[in-house]
Amino acid sequence: MSEPENLTLLMLRRVDEKLDRVLERVNDLVTRVGHLEQSDAHNAVRLADIAVKMDRVEFRIDRIEKRLDLVES
């Protein structure tokens, strides 16, 4: 009876080792996804900043065009 118990323990240890490796990879993936989310948020902020600057440039160009009578009022 000792042999089946040892076999069961051996199999359980293998399963435990595999589970440890899976958990390690999942933790790595969680870290990587977190970095991607940070990068995405940073890019969104930069894009919003660019949009604000473009709006200001557009406003200034409109003013210049009106001042030089390049557009009909």
N, C-alpha and C positions, 0 to 999 in steps of 0.2 A: 504493500500500500504506500510505501514511502516513495516509490518511483512516480506514480501519477501526481502526487502532491508536488514533487520537485518539478515535474513537467509543467504543472499549472503555474507554479511560482516563476519558472523560467519564462513562460509565455506572458505572464502578467508584467514581468520586468521589461520584456521587449516592448510590450504595448506602452508601458510607462515611459520608456526612452523615446519611442516614436512620438508620443504625446508631448513630451518636453521639447522635441525638435519643432513640432508643429506650433506650439505656443511661442517659441522663440521667433519663428518666422512671422507669426501673426503680430507679435509685438514690434518687429522690424517694420512690417507693413503699416501698422498704426502710426509709427514715427514718421515714415515716409509720406503718408497721406497728410499728416499734420504739417509737414514742411510744404507740401503742395498747396494746402489751404492758406498758409501764411503768404506764400508767393502770390497766389491768386488775389488775396486781399490787398497786398502791396501794389500789384498791377492795377487793380480797380481804383485805388487812390490816385495813382499816377495818371491814369486815364481821365479821371474826373478833373485833375489839375490841368491837364492839357485842354480839356473841353472849356474850362473857365478862361484860360488864356486865349483860346480861339474866339470865344465870344467877345472878349475885349478887343481883339484885333478887328473882328468884323464890325463892331461898333465904331471903332476909330476910322476904318476905311469908309464906312457910311458917312461919317461926319466930314471927312476930307472930300468925298465926292460931292456932297451937298455944297460945301464951301466953294469948290471950284466949278460949280454948276455943271457937273458931268452927268447928273441925273435929273430927270424931271421931278419937280416937287408935287 
